[in-house]
Amino acid sequence: MTDRLIDKIIEMQNPTCVGLDTVLDYLPDEMKAEIKDFKSAAEGILEFNKNIIDHICDVAPAVKVQIACYEMYGEYGFKCYRDTVRYAKQKGLFVIADAKRNDIGSTAGFYATSFLGRTAVGGEELPSVESDYLTVNGYLGSDGILPFVEQCKANDKGIFVLVKTSNPSSGEFQNVMLKNGKMVYEYMGELVEKWGDGTVGNYGFSSVGAVVGATHPEEAAILRKEMGHTFFLIPGYGAQGGSAKMLRCCFDSRGLGGIVNNSRGIICAYQKKGGTYFDAARRAAVEMQRDLSSTIGKMSK
């Protein structure tokens, strides 16, 4: 999976992931005026997402769909989430399900099957959510991660494990020093490297990736040195304060090693820069591509 994503990044010279963290407040006023109930809310969000996807699918290789933004709209919201994922894949985009699933034993297995596998009922077998990657929380330990790894191996999928997150308070736990002198986030990074054994592709990166925030460049630089086979999902660019310069350390000499998420900075660009929301999103995605490529350099095999 990660090899194919990197192929797309090299083809487009763009390690951008567009975050479809869409809520009603992000819709233009004329669209919000049509919202009368949960059903029409979900339909409006889906229309918004489809238009964004149509205008960025030839610019960016991937989208990240934050499930929390959809679940709060009930059953119609989850249908909108699923339909957004399917539409993005139809348009050739890689899809990261941002659900941060986390549990142990059989329950972790159920989550893994839901997002990365297939479920059989009677004579029918279907994927529940057709995502390529899933964000997961590894802080329950190996028995909460290995079921996801097994689904990755069985179905050519990938996961991104929380290691050093972009939120300001992440250091309350992740930067606690252990007795061996390592920080908690470093130890989690070691585990992620281990969990990725057996899934390393031609580019040297495994299907077990890590979430490493652009807003913590010192920690990101440490992790890049210690996690040579781990592909990063890098949140925090744009609205959260991360810059291309801050996240350059996440990439290797080939310009490879991660994909950078930007949500509000793209899908809400029209609110600051005017124009239609989909044209503004495309312009913002192009600007981000130029910013990243000028800093990271050429992405090559």
C-alpha positions in Angstrom: 0.0 0.0 0.0 2.7 2.5 1.0 4.6 1.8 -2.2 1.6 2.7 -4.3 0.9 5.9 -2.3 4.6 6.9 -2.8 4.3 6.2 -6.5 1.4 8.6 -6.6 3.3 11.2 -4.6 6.2 11.0 -6.9 4.0 11.2 -10.0 2.3 14.4 -8.7 5.4 15.8 -6.9 3.0 16.5 -4.0 2.9 14.9 -0.6 -0.3 16.6 0.3 -3.3 15.0 2.0 -6.5 17.1 1.9 -8.4 16.7 5.2 -12.2 16.4 4.6 -13.0 17.3 8.2 -16.3 18.8 7.0 -19.0 20.2 9.3 -21.9 22.4 8.5 -20.1 25.6 9.6 -17.7 25.1 6.7 -20.5 25.2 4.0 -21.2 28.5 2.2 -24.3 30.4 3.4 -26.3 29.5 0.4 -25.8 25.8 1.0 -26.5 26.1 4.7 -29.8 27.9 3.9 -31.0 24.6 2.4 -30.4 22.6 5.5 -33.6 21.6 7.3 -32.8 18.4 9.1 -30.1 15.7 9.6 -30.8 14.2 6.2 -30.3 17.4 4.3 -27.3 18.3 6.4 -25.6 15.1 5.4 -26.6 15.6 1.7 -25.2 19.1 1.8 -21.9 18.0 3.3 -21.6 15.2 0.7 -22.2 17.7 -2.1 -19.5 20.0 -0.6 -17.1 17.1 -0.4 -17.7 15.9 -3.9 -17.0 19.3 -5.3 -13.8 19.6 -3.3 -12.7 16.1 -4.5 -13.5 17.0 -8.1 -11.3 20.0 -7.9 -8.3 18.6 -6.1 -8.1 15.0 -7.3 -5.6 15.8 -10.0 -3.5 17.9 -7.7 -3.3 15.9 -4.4 -2.8 12.2 -4.0 -4.9 11.6 -0.9 -7.7 12.7 1.4 -8.1 12.2 5.1 -11.7 11.8 6.3 -12.3 12.6 10.0 -15.1 10.3 11.1 -16.1 12.4 14.1 -17.3 15.2 11.8 -19.8 12.8 10.3 -20.9 10.6 13.3 -22.4 13.6 15.1 -25.0 13.8 12.3 -26.3 10.3 13.1 -27.1 7.6 10.6 -27.2 10.1 7.7 -23.8 11.4 8.7 -22.3 7.9 8.7 -23.8 7.3 5.2 -22.2 10.6 4.1 -18.9 9.5 5.5 -19.0 6.2 3.7 -20.2 7.8 0.4 -17.4 10.4 0.7 -14.8 7.6 1.0 -16.2 5.8 -2.0 -16.4 8.9 -4.2 -12.8 9.8 -3.3 -11.6 6.3 -4.3 -13.6 6.4 -7.5 -11.6 9.6 -8.3 -8.3 7.8 -7.8 -7.5 9.3 -4.4 -6.0 7.3 -1.5 -8.2 7.5 1.5 -7.1 7.7 5.1 -9.9 7.0 7.6 -9.2 9.2 10.5 -11.0 7.3 13.3 -8.1 6.7 15.8 -9.5 3.3 16.7 -8.1 1.7 19.8 -9.1 -1.4 21.8 -7.7 -4.8 22.6 -8.2 -8.4 21.6 -11.3 -9.4 19.6 -12.7 -5.8 19.7 -9.5 -4.5 18.0 -10.1 -7.2 15.5 -13.6 -6.0 14.8 -12.4 -2.5 14.3 -9.7 -3.7 12.0 -12.1 -5.7 9.9 -14.5 -2.7 9.7 -12.0 -0.3 8.3 -9.4 -2.5 6.6 -11.0 -5.9 5.9 -14.2 -7.5 4.7 -17.2 -8.8 6.6 -19.2 -11.9 5.4 -22.9 -12.3 6.1 -24.7 -15.3 4.5 -23.4 -15.4 0.9 -22.4 -11.8 0.8 -19.0 -10.3 1.6 -18.3 -6.6 1.6 -15.9 -4.0 3.0 -17.6 -2.0 5.6 -15.6 1.2 5.0 -13.4 1.1 1.9 -10.4 3.1 3.3 -6.8 2.5 2.4 -5.4 3.6 5.7 -6.7 4.0 9.2 -5.4 6.1 12.1 -5.0 4.0 15.3 -4.1 4.7 18.9 -1.3 2.4 20.0 -1.1 3.4 23.6 -3.0 0.2 24.7 0.0 -1.9 23.6 0.6 -4.6 21.1 -2.6 -6.6 21.5 -4.4 -3.4 20.4 -2.3 -3.0 17.3 -1.5 -6.5 15.9 -5.1 -7.2 14.7 -4.8 -4.1 12.5 -1.4 -5.2 11.3 -2.8 -8.5 10.2 -5.5 -6.9 8.2 -2.9 -4.7 6.6 -1.0 -7.7 5.5 -4.0 -9.6 4.3 -5.6 -6.8 2.3 -2.7 -4.5 1.2 -3.8 -1.7 3.6 -2.0 0.6 6.0 -2.3 2.2 9.4 -0.9 5.3 11.0 -0.2 4.9 14.7 -0.3 8.0 17.0 3.3 8.7 18.1 3.9 12.4 18.5 0.6 14.3 17.9 0.3 17.9 16.8 -1.9 19.1 19.7 -0.3 21.6 22.2 -0.9 19.3 25.2 0.6 16.2 23.6 3.7 16.5 25.8 1.7 15.8 29.0 2.1 12.1 28.2 4.2 11.7 25.1 7.2 13.7 26.4 7.4 12.0 29.8 10.9 10.6 30.3 11.3 6.9 31.0 13.9 5.3 33.2 16.0 4.5 30.2 16.3 8.2 29.3 13.9 7.9 26.3 10.7 9.9 26.0 7.4 8.0 25.8 6.9 9.1 22.2 10.4 7.7 21.3 9.5 4.3 22.8 6.2 4.3 20.9 8.2 5.0 17.8 10.4 1.9 18.5 7.3 -0.2 18.8 5.8 1.1 15.5 9.1 0.2 13.7 8.8 -3.3 15.2 5.1 -3.6 14.3 6.0 -2.8 10.7 8.5 -5.7 10.3 7.4 -7.8 7.4 5.5 -5.1 5.6 8.5 -3.0 4.3 8.1 -2.2 0.6 10.4 -1.3 -2.3 10.9 2.3 -1.0 12.0 1.1 2.4 8.8 2.1 4.3 6.4 -0.3 5.9 2.6 -0.3 6.0 2.6 0.6 9.6 3.1 4.3 9.6 3.2 7.0 12.4 1.3 10.2 13.1 4.0 12.8 13.7 2.9 16.4 14.0 4.5 19.3 12.1 4.1 21.5 15.1 6.9 19.6 17.0 9.9 19.7 14.6 12.5 18.8 17.2 10.7 15.6 18.2 9.9 14.9 14.5 13.6 15.1 13.6 14.5 12.6 16.4 11.8 10.2 15.2 12.9 10.4 11.6 16.4 9.3 12.6 15.0 6.5 14.8 12.2 5.3 12.5 14.0 4.7 9.2 11.3 2.4 7.8 8.2 4.3 9.0 6.1 6.5 6.7 4.7 9.6 8.5 1.3 11.1 8.4 2.1 14.7 9.3 -0.8 16.9 10.7 -0.5 20.5 11.9 0.4 22.3 8.6 -1.4 25.5 8.1 -4.2 26.4 10.5 -2.4 24.7 13.4 0.8 26.6 12.9 3.1 24.1 11.2 5.1 25.2 8.1 7.0 23.4 5.3 10.3 24.4 6.9 9.2 22.8 10.3 8.3 19.5 8.7 11.3 19.2 6.2 13.0 17.0 8.8 10.3 14.3 8.3 11.6 13.6 4.7 14.7 11.8 3.5 17.2 12.7 0.9 14.9 11.4 -1.8 12.1 13.8 -0.7 10.2 10.8 0.6 8.9 9.7 4.0 5.6 11.3 4.7 2.3 12.9 3.6 1.2 16.2 5.0 -2.4 16.9 6.0 -4.1 20.2 5.6 -7.8 20.4 6.4 -9.3 23.9 7.1 -6.5 25.6 5.1 -7.9 24.0 2.0 -11.6 23.2 2.4 -12.2 26.6 4.1 -9.9 28.7 1.9 -12.8 30.5 0.3 -13.7 32.1 3.7 -10.4 34.1 3.6 -9.6 34.3 -0.1 -13.1 34.5 -1.7 -14.4 32.8 -4.8 -16.3 29.5 -4.9 -15.3 27.1 -2.2 -14.1 24.5 -4.7 -12.0 26.8 -6.8 -10.5 28.3 -3.6 -9.7 24.8 -2.4 -7.9 24.0 -5.6 -5.9 27.2 -5.5 -5.0 26.4 -1.8 -3.9 22.8 -2.7 -1.8 24.1 -5.6 -0.1 26.7 -3.3 0.6 24.0 -0.7 2.1 21.8 -3.3 4.4 24.6 -4.4 5.3 25.4 -0.8 6.1 21.8 0.1 8.0 21.0 -3.1 10.1 24.1 -2.9 11.2 23.1 0.6 11.4 19.4 0.4 12.8 19.3 -3.1 12.2 16.8 -5.9 10.5 13.5 -4.8 12.2 10.7 -6.6 12.8 7.0 -6.6 
